[in-house]
Amino acid sequence: MQKHLKQLVVSNPKVIMWKPVIVGTRITVELILEKLAAGETLKQVLEPHPRLTPI
């Protein structure tokens, strides 16, 4: 699983100040986790971000 996550999440100083983002997007892992913690369903999280797909 960890190997798979390394392929999905990256940190780059040029993209949102080193915050981990989903590869190929500017969507932060922090944003996804905040939405889930707030009670949003996976469908609600993915809906406004069509480039994201469930794994």
mmJSON file of the N, C-alpha and C atoms, coordinates in Angstrom:
{"data_MODEL":{"atom_site":{
"group_PDB":["ATOM","ATOM","ATOM","ATOM","ATOM","ATOM","ATOM","ATOM","ATOM","ATOM","ATOM","ATOM","ATOM","ATOM","ATOM","ATOM","ATOM","ATOM","ATOM","ATOM","ATOM","ATOM","ATOM","ATOM","ATOM","ATOM","ATOM","ATOM","ATOM","ATOM","ATOM","ATOM","ATOM","ATOM","ATOM","ATOM","ATOM","ATOM","ATOM","ATOM","ATOM","ATOM","ATOM","ATOM","ATOM","ATOM","ATOM","ATOM","ATOM","ATOM","ATOM","ATOM","ATOM","ATOM","ATOM","ATOM","ATOM","ATOM","ATOM","ATOM","ATOM","ATOM","ATOM","ATOM","ATOM","ATOM","ATOM","ATOM","ATOM","ATOM","ATOM","ATOM","ATOM","ATOM","ATOM","ATOM","ATOM","ATOM","ATOM","ATOM","ATOM","ATOM","ATOM","ATOM","ATOM","ATOM","ATOM","ATOM","ATOM","ATOM","ATOM","ATOM","ATOM","ATOM","ATOM","ATOM","ATOM","ATOM","ATOM","ATOM","ATOM","ATOM","ATOM","ATOM","ATOM","ATOM","ATOM","ATOM","ATOM","ATOM","ATOM","ATOM","ATOM","ATOM","ATOM","ATOM","ATOM","ATOM","ATOM","ATOM","ATOM","ATOM","ATOM","ATOM","ATOM","ATOM","ATOM","ATOM","ATOM","ATOM","ATOM","ATOM","ATOM","ATOM","ATOM","ATOM","ATOM","ATOM","ATOM","ATOM","ATOM","ATOM","ATOM","ATOM","ATOM","ATOM","ATOM","ATOM","ATOM","ATOM","ATOM","ATOM","ATOM","ATOM","ATOM","ATOM","ATOM","ATOM","ATOM","ATOM","ATOM","ATOM","ATOM","ATOM","ATOM"],
"id":[1,2,3,4,5,6,7,8,9,10,11,12,13,14,15,16,17,18,19,20,21,22,23,24,25,26,27,28,29,30,31,32,33,34,35,36,37,38,39,40,41,42,43,44,45,46,47,48,49,50,51,52,53,54,55,56,57,58,59,60,61,62,63,64,65,66,67,68,69,70,71,72,73,74,75,76,77,78,79,80,81,82,83,84,85,86,87,88,89,90,91,92,93,94,95,96,97,98,99,100,101,102,103,104,105,106,107,108,109,110,111,112,113,114,115,116,117,118,119,120,121,122,123,124,125,126,127,128,129,130,131,132,133,134,135,136,137,138,139,140,141,142,143,144,145,146,147,148,149,150,151,152,153,154,155,156,157,158,159,160,161,162,163,164,165],
"type_symbol":["N","C","C","N","C","C","N","C","C","N","C","C","N","C","C","N","C","C","N","C","C","N","C","C","N","C","C","N","C","C","N","C","C","N","C","C","N","C","C","N","C","C","N","C","C","N","C","C","N","C","C","N","C","C","N","C","C","N","C","C","N","C","C","N","C","C","N","C","C","N","C","C","N","C","C","N","C","C","N","C","C","N","C","C","N","C","C","N","C","C","N","C","C","N","C","C","N","C","C","N","C","C","N","C","C","N","C","C","N","C","C","N","C","C","N","C","C","N","C","C","N","C","C","N","C","C","N","C","C","N","C","C","N","C","C","N","C","C","N","C","C","N","C","C","N","C","C","N","C","C","N","C","C","N","C","C","N","C","C","N","C","C","N","C","C"],
"label_atom_id":["N","CA","C","N","CA","C","N","CA","C","N","CA","C","N","CA","C","N","CA","C","N","CA","C","N","CA","C","N","CA","C","N","CA","C","N","CA","C","N","CA","C","N","CA","C","N","CA","C","N","CA","C","N","CA","C","N","CA","C","N","CA","C","N","CA","C","N","CA","C","N","CA","C","N","CA","C","N","CA","C","N","CA","C","N","CA","C","N","CA","C","N","CA","C","N","CA","C","N","CA","C","N","CA","C","N","CA","C","N","CA","C","N","CA","C","N","CA","C","N","CA","C","N","CA","C","N","CA","C","N","CA","C","N","CA","C","N","CA","C","N","CA","C","N","CA","C","N","CA","C","N","CA","C","N","CA","C","N","CA","C","N","CA","C","N","CA","C","N","CA","C","N","CA","C","N","CA","C","N","CA","C","N","CA","C","N","CA","C","N","CA","C"],
"label_alt_id":[null,null,null,null,null,null,null,null,null,null,null,null,null,null,null,null,null,null,null,null,null,null,null,null,null,null,null,null,null,null,null,null,null,null,null,null,null,null,null,null,null,null,null,null,null,null,null,null,null,null,null,null,null,null,null,null,null,null,null,null,null,null,null,null,null,null,null,null,null,null,null,null,null,null,null,null,null,null,null,null,null,null,null,null,null,null,null,null,null,null,null,null,null,null,null,null,null,null,null,null,null,null,null,null,null,null,null,null,null,null,null,null,null,null,null,null,null,null,null,null,null,null,null,null,null,null,null,null,null,null,null,null,null,null,null,null,null,null,null,null,null,null,null,null,null,null,null,null,null,null,null,null,null,null,null,null,null,null,null,null,null,null,null,null,null],
"label_comp_id":["MET","MET","MET","GLN","GLN","GLN","LYS","LYS","LYS","HIS","HIS","HIS","LEU","LEU","LEU","LYS","LYS","LYS","GLN","GLN","GLN","LEU","LEU","LEU","VAL","VAL","VAL","VAL","VAL","VAL","SER","SER","SER","ASN","ASN","ASN","PRO","PRO","PRO","LYS","LYS","LYS","VAL","VAL","VAL","ILE","ILE","ILE","MET","MET","MET","TRP","TRP","TRP","LYS","LYS","LYS","PRO","PRO","PRO","VAL","VAL","VAL","ILE","ILE","ILE","VAL","VAL","VAL","GLY","GLY","GLY","THR","THR","THR","ARG","ARG","ARG","ILE","ILE","ILE","THR","THR","THR","VAL","VAL","VAL","GLU","GLU","GLU","LEU","LEU","LEU","ILE","ILE","ILE","LEU","LEU","LEU","GLU","GLU","GLU","LYS","LYS","LYS","LEU","LEU","LEU","ALA","ALA","ALA","ALA","ALA","ALA","GLY","GLY","GLY","GLU","GLU","GLU","THR","THR","THR","LEU","LEU","LEU","LYS","LYS","LYS","GLN","GLN","GLN","VAL","VAL","VAL","LEU","LEU","LEU","GLU","GLU","GLU","PRO","PRO","PRO","HIS","HIS","HIS","PRO","PRO","PRO","ARG","ARG","ARG","LEU","LEU","LEU","THR","THR","THR","PRO","PRO","PRO","ILE","ILE","ILE"],
"label_asym_id":["A","A","A","A","A","A","A","A","A","A","A","A","A","A","A","A","A","A","A","A","A","A","A","A","A","A","A","A","A","A","A","A","A","A","A","A","A","A","A","A","A","A","A","A","A","A","A","A","A","A","A","A","A","A","A","A","A","A","A","A","A","A","A","A","A","A","A","A","A","A","A","A","A","A","A","A","A","A","A","A","A","A","A","A","A","A","A","A","A","A","A","A","A","A","A","A","A","A","A","A","A","A","A","A","A","A","A","A","A","A","A","A","A","A","A","A","A","A","A","A","A","A","A","A","A","A","A","A","A","A","A","A","A","A","A","A","A","A","A","A","A","A","A","A","A","A","A","A","A","A","A","A","A","A","A","A","A","A","A","A","A","A","A","A","A"],
"label_entity_id":["1","1","1","1","1","1","1","1","1","1","1","1","1","1","1","1","1","1","1","1","1","1","1","1","1","1","1","1","1","1","1","1","1","1","1","1","1","1","1","1","1","1","1","1","1","1","1","1","1","1","1","1","1","1","1","1","1","1","1","1","1","1","1","1","1","1","1","1","1","1","1","1","1","1","1","1","1","1","1","1","1","1","1","1","1","1","1","1","1","1","1","1","1","1","1","1","1","1","1","1","1","1","1","1","1","1","1","1","1","1","1","1","1","1","1","1","1","1","1","1","1","1","1","1","1","1","1","1","1","1","1","1","1","1","1","1","1","1","1","1","1","1","1","1","1","1","1","1","1","1","1","1","1","1","1","1","1","1","1","1","1","1","1","1","1"],
"label_seq_id":[1,1,1,2,2,2,3,3,3,4,4,4,5,5,5,6,6,6,7,7,7,8,8,8,9,9,9,10,10,10,11,11,11,12,12,12,13,13,13,14,14,14,15,15,15,16,16,16,17,17,17,18,18,18,19,19,19,20,20,20,21,21,21,22,22,22,23,23,23,24,24,24,25,25,25,26,26,26,27,27,27,28,28,28,29,29,29,30,30,30,31,31,31,32,32,32,33,33,33,34,34,34,35,35,35,36,36,36,37,37,37,38,38,38,39,39,39,40,40,40,41,41,41,42,42,42,43,43,43,44,44,44,45,45,45,46,46,46,47,47,47,48,48,48,49,49,49,50,50,50,51,51,51,52,52,52,53,53,53,54,54,54,55,55,55],
"pdbx_PDB_ins_code":[null,null,null,null,null,null,null,null,null,null,null,null,null,null,null,null,null,null,null,null,null,null,null,null,null,null,null,null,null,null,null,null,null,null,null,null,null,null,null,null,null,null,null,null,null,null,null,null,null,null,null,null,null,null,null,null,null,null,null,null,null,null,null,null,null,null,null,null,null,null,null,null,null,null,null,null,null,null,null,null,null,null,null,null,null,null,null,null,null,null,null,null,null,null,null,null,null,null,null,null,null,null,null,null,null,null,null,null,null,null,null,null,null,null,null,null,null,null,null,null,null,null,null,null,null,null,null,null,null,null,null,null,null,null,null,null,null,null,null,null,null,null,null,null,null,null,null,null,null,null,null,null,null,null,null,null,null,null,null,null,null,null,null,null,null],
"Cartn_x":[0.833,0.0,0.871,1.919,2.769,3.422,3.866,4.467,3.454,2.224,1.171,0.913,0.907,0.671,1.772,2.997,4.098,3.867,3.146,2.846,1.691,0.929,-0.244,-0.037,0.91,1.112,2.544,2.698,4.029,4.096,5.316,5.568,6.592,6.337,7.213,7.252,8.442,8.511,7.813,7.614,6.975,5.455,4.946,3.502,3.022,2.327,1.705,2.681,3.851,4.837,5.08,5.434,5.795,4.625,3.417,2.307,2.108,1.857,1.602,0.337,0.464,-0.664,-0.852,-2.02,-2.301,-1.529,-0.824,-0.01,-0.829,-0.243,-0.888,-1.946,-2.105,-3.109,-2.49,-3.264,-2.888,-3.822,-4.438,-5.352,-4.526,-4.575,-3.762,-4.401,-3.545,-4.006,-4.749,-4.252,-4.883,-6.348,-6.629,-7.998,-8.89,-8.397,-9.173,-9.47,-8.447,-8.64,-9.59,-9.502,-10.418,-11.862,-12.088,-13.448,-13.985,-13.157,-13.588,-13.841,-12.971,-13.14,-14.412,-14.814,-16.028,-17.288,-17.107,-18.259,-18.701,-17.96,-18.333,-18.084,-18.919,-18.738,-17.658,-17.153,-16.16,-16.736,-17.995,-18.65,-18.668,-18.975,-19.012,-17.623,-16.607,-15.234,-14.8,-15.132,-14.685,-15.465,-16.712,-17.59,-17.012,-16.509,-15.978,-14.57,-13.995,-12.635,-12.644,-13.069,-13.222,-11.917,-10.77,-9.497,-9.189,-9.871,-9.645,-10.56,-10.038,-10.833,-10.528,-11.475,-11.206,-10.226,-9.384,-8.436,-8.912],
"Cartn_y":[-1.198,0.0,1.252,1.29,2.472,2.756,1.723,1.888,2.516,2.066,2.597,4.067,4.434,5.823,6.734,6.261,7.073,7.45,6.645,6.941,7.935,8.138,9.004,10.365,10.459,11.68,12.161,13.469,14.059,15.375,15.773,17.088,17.776,19.021,19.77,21.213,21.799,23.173,24.173,23.839,24.751,24.6,23.591,23.347,23.45,24.524,24.763,24.537,25.106,25.139,23.792,22.795,21.464,20.654,21.167,20.365,19.158,17.997,16.816,17.026,16.751,16.883,15.585,15.421,14.282,14.502,13.489,13.593,14.167,15.133,15.715,16.751,17.111,18.104,19.077,20.066,20.955,20.705,19.537,19.16,18.577,19.232,18.78,17.599,16.77,15.659,16.231,17.345,18.013,18.341,18.856,19.196,17.958,16.891,15.65,15.143,15.131,14.653,15.551,16.862,17.779,17.519,17.293,17.021,15.718,14.696,13.42,13.565,14.307,14.522,15.316,16.164,16.963,16.151,14.907,14.042,13.857,14.44,14.243,12.795,12.309,10.959,10.999,9.845,9.774,10.356,10.066,10.603,12.137,12.72,14.17,14.788,14.093,14.593,14.547,13.471,13.287,14.12,14.404,15.087,16.391,17.316,18.565,18.431,17.257,17.018,15.85,16.084,14.978,14.25,14.859,14.178,13.107,13.152,12.154,10.957,9.785,8.566,7.722,6.946,6.075,4.968,4.561,3.47,2.191],
"Cartn_z":[0.0,0.0,0.0,0.819,0.897,-0.453,-1.142,-2.458,-3.412,-3.346,-4.203,-3.893,-2.612,-2.223,-2.733,-2.761,-3.265,-4.723,-5.45,-6.843,-6.975,-5.929,-5.98,-5.346,-4.429,-3.658,-3.832,-4.071,-4.208,-3.45,-3.103,-2.519,-3.4,-3.73,-4.61,-4.109,-3.975,-3.458,-4.372,-5.617,-6.56,-6.578,-5.888,-5.855,-4.421,-4.118,-2.816,-1.652,-1.75,-0.663,0.009,-0.741,-0.243,0.302,0.299,0.815,-0.094,0.483,-0.349,-1.182,-2.475,-3.403,-4.175,-4.741,-5.597,-6.904,-7.373,-8.582,-9.739,-10.428,-11.6,-11.303,-10.013,-9.623,-8.618,-8.239,-7.142,-5.949,-5.926,-4.846,-3.707,-2.545,-1.424,-0.705,-0.168,0.662,1.872,2.373,3.513,3.209,2.023,1.642,1.64,1.061,1.011,2.415,3.28,4.646,5.436,5.233,5.922,5.52,4.239,3.77,4.366,4.388,4.968,6.468,7.154,8.595,8.897,7.959,8.138,7.868,7.438,7.248,5.81,4.859,3.465,3.056,2.186,1.662,0.576,0.205,-0.863,-2.155,-2.423,-3.622,-3.582,-2.427,-2.295,-2.46,-2.012,-2.147,-3.603,-4.295,-5.67,-6.683,-6.392,-7.344,-7.909,-7.09,-7.652,-8.242,-8.156,-8.639,-9.629,-10.869,-11.83,-12.168,-11.891,-12.181,-11.14,-9.998,-8.95,-9.178,-8.907,-8.99,-7.773,-7.299,-6.162,-6.576,-5.62,-5.925,-5.306],
"occupancy":[1.0,1.0,1.0,1.0,1.0,1.0,1.0,1.0,1.0,1.0,1.0,1.0,1.0,1.0,1.0,1.0,1.0,1.0,1.0,1.0,1.0,1.0,1.0,1.0,1.0,1.0,1.0,1.0,1.0,1.0,1.0,1.0,1.0,1.0,1.0,1.0,1.0,1.0,1.0,1.0,1.0,1.0,1.0,1.0,1.0,1.0,1.0,1.0,1.0,1.0,1.0,1.0,1.0,1.0,1.0,1.0,1.0,1.0,1.0,1.0,1.0,1.0,1.0,1.0,1.0,1.0,1.0,1.0,1.0,1.0,1.0,1.0,1.0,1.0,1.0,1.0,1.0,1.0,1.0,1.0,1.0,1.0,1.0,1.0,1.0,1.0,1.0,1.0,1.0,1.0,1.0,1.0,1.0,1.0,1.0,1.0,1.0,1.0,1.0,1.0,1.0,1.0,1.0,1.0,1.0,1.0,1.0,1.0,1.0,1.0,1.0,1.0,1.0,1.0,1.0,1.0,1.0,1.0,1.0,1.0,1.0,1.0,1.0,1.0,1.0,1.0,1.0,1.0,1.0,1.0,1.0,1.0,1.0,1.0,1.0,1.0,1.0,1.0,1.0,1.0,1.0,1.0,1.0,1.0,1.0,1.0,1.0,1.0,1.0,1.0,1.0,1.0,1.0,1.0,1.0,1.0,1.0,1.0,1.0,1.0,1.0,1.0,1.0,1.0,1.0],
"B_iso_or_equiv":[0.0,0.0,0.0,0.0,0.0,0.0,0.0,0.0,0.0,0.0,0.0,0.0,0.0,0.0,0.0,0.0,0.0,0.0,0.0,0.0,0.0,0.0,0.0,0.0,0.0,0.0,0.0,0.0,0.0,0.0,0.0,0.0,0.0,0.0,0.0,0.0,0.0,0.0,0.0,0.0,0.0,0.0,0.0,0.0,0.0,0.0,0.0,0.0,0.0,0.0,0.0,0.0,0.0,0.0,0.0,0.0,0.0,0.0,0.0,0.0,0.0,0.0,0.0,0.0,0.0,0.0,0.0,0.0,0.0,0.0,0.0,0.0,0.0,0.0,0.0,0.0,0.0,0.0,0.0,0.0,0.0,0.0,0.0,0.0,0.0,0.0,0.0,0.0,0.0,0.0,0.0,0.0,0.0,0.0,0.0,0.0,0.0,0.0,0.0,0.0,0.0,0.0,0.0,0.0,0.0,0.0,0.0,0.0,0.0,0.0,0.0,0.0,0.0,0.0,0.0,0.0,0.0,0.0,0.0,0.0,0.0,0.0,0.0,0.0,0.0,0.0,0.0,0.0,0.0,0.0,0.0,0.0,0.0,0.0,0.0,0.0,0.0,0.0,0.0,0.0,0.0,0.0,0.0,0.0,0.0,0.0,0.0,0.0,0.0,0.0,0.0,0.0,0.0,0.0,0.0,0.0,0.0,0.0,0.0,0.0,0.0,0.0,0.0,0.0,0.0],
"pdbx_formal_charge":[null,null,null,null,null,null,null,null,null,null,null,null,null,null,null,null,null,null,null,null,null,null,null,null,null,null,null,null,null,null,null,null,null,null,null,null,null,null,null,null,null,null,null,null,null,null,null,null,null,null,null,null,null,null,null,null,null,null,null,null,null,null,null,null,null,null,null,null,null,null,null,null,null,null,null,null,null,null,null,null,null,null,null,null,null,null,null,null,null,null,null,null,null,null,null,null,null,null,null,null,null,null,null,null,null,null,null,null,null,null,null,null,null,null,null,null,null,null,null,null,null,null,null,null,null,null,null,null,null,null,null,null,null,null,null,null,null,null,null,null,null,null,null,null,null,null,null,null,null,null,null,null,null,null,null,null,null,null,null,null,null,null,null,null,null],
"auth_seq_id":[1,1,1,2,2,2,3,3,3,4,4,4,5,5,5,6,6,6,7,7,7,8,8,8,9,9,9,10,10,10,11,11,11,12,12,12,13,13,13,14,14,14,15,15,15,16,16,16,17,17,17,18,18,18,19,19,19,20,20,20,21,21,21,22,22,22,23,23,23,24,24,24,25,25,25,26,26,26,27,27,27,28,28,28,29,29,29,30,30,30,31,31,31,32,32,32,33,33,33,34,34,34,35,35,35,36,36,36,37,37,37,38,38,38,39,39,39,40,40,40,41,41,41,42,42,42,43,43,43,44,44,44,45,45,45,46,46,46,47,47,47,48,48,48,49,49,49,50,50,50,51,51,51,52,52,52,53,53,53,54,54,54,55,55,55],
"auth_comp_id":["MET","MET","MET","GLN","GLN","GLN","LYS","LYS","LYS","HIS","HIS","HIS","LEU","LEU","LEU","LYS","LYS","LYS","GLN","GLN","GLN","LEU","LEU","LEU","VAL","VAL","VAL","VAL","VAL","VAL","SER","SER","SER","ASN","ASN","ASN","PRO","PRO","PRO","LYS","LYS","LYS","VAL","VAL","VAL","ILE","ILE","ILE","MET","MET","MET","TRP","TRP","TRP","LYS","LYS","LYS","PRO","PRO","PRO","VAL","VAL","VAL","ILE","ILE","ILE","VAL","VAL","VAL","GLY","GLY","GLY","THR","THR","THR","ARG","ARG","ARG","ILE","ILE","ILE","THR","THR","THR","VAL","VAL","VAL","GLU","GLU","GLU","LEU","LEU","LEU","ILE","ILE","ILE","LEU","LEU","LEU","GLU","GLU","GLU","LYS","LYS","LYS","LEU","LEU","LEU","ALA","ALA","ALA","ALA","ALA","ALA","GLY","GLY","GLY","GLU","GLU","GLU","THR","THR","THR","LEU","LEU","LEU","LYS","LYS","LYS","GLN","GLN","GLN","VAL","VAL","VAL","LEU","LEU","LEU","GLU","GLU","GLU","PRO","PRO","PRO","HIS","HIS","HIS","PRO","PRO","PRO","ARG","ARG","ARG","LEU","LEU","LEU","THR","THR","THR","PRO","PRO","PRO","ILE","ILE","ILE"],
"auth_asym_id":["A","A","A","A","A","A","A","A","A","A","A","A","A","A","A","A","A","A","A","A","A","A","A","A","A","A","A","A","A","A","A","A","A","A","A","A","A","A","A","A","A","A","A","A","A","A","A","A","A","A","A","A","A","A","A","A","A","A","A","A","A","A","A","A","A","A","A","A","A","A","A","A","A","A","A","A","A","A","A","A","A","A","A","A","A","A","A","A","A","A","A","A","A","A","A","A","A","A","A","A","A","A","A","A","A","A","A","A","A","A","A","A","A","A","A","A","A","A","A","A","A","A","A","A","A","A","A","A","A","A","A","A","A","A","A","A","A","A","A","A","A","A","A","A","A","A","A","A","A","A","A","A","A","A","A","A","A","A","A","A","A","A","A","A","A"],
"auth_atom_id":["N","CA","C","N","CA","C","N","CA","C","N","CA","C","N","CA","C","N","CA","C","N","CA","C","N","CA","C","N","CA","C","N","CA","C","N","CA","C","N","CA","C","N","CA","C","N","CA","C","N","CA","C","N","CA","C","N","CA","C","N","CA","C","N","CA","C","N","CA","C","N","CA","C","N","CA","C","N","CA","C","N","CA","C","N","CA","C","N","CA","C","N","CA","C","N","CA","C","N","CA","C","N","CA","C","N","CA","C","N","CA","C","N","CA","C","N","CA","C","N","CA","C","N","CA","C","N","CA","C","N","CA","C","N","CA","C","N","CA","C","N","CA","C","N","CA","C","N","CA","C","N","CA","C","N","CA","C","N","CA","C","N","CA","C","N","CA","C","N","CA","C","N","CA","C","N","CA","C","N","CA","C","N","CA","C","N","CA","C","N","CA","C"],
"pdbx_PDB_model_num":[1,1,1,1,1,1,1,1,1,1,1,1,1,1,1,1,1,1,1,1,1,1,1,1,1,1,1,1,1,1,1,1,1,1,1,1,1,1,1,1,1,1,1,1,1,1,1,1,1,1,1,1,1,1,1,1,1,1,1,1,1,1,1,1,1,1,1,1,1,1,1,1,1,1,1,1,1,1,1,1,1,1,1,1,1,1,1,1,1,1,1,1,1,1,1,1,1,1,1,1,1,1,1,1,1,1,1,1,1,1,1,1,1,1,1,1,1,1,1,1,1,1,1,1,1,1,1,1,1,1,1,1,1,1,1,1,1,1,1,1,1,1,1,1,1,1,1,1,1,1,1,1,1,1,1,1,1,1,1,1,1,1,1,1,1]
}}}
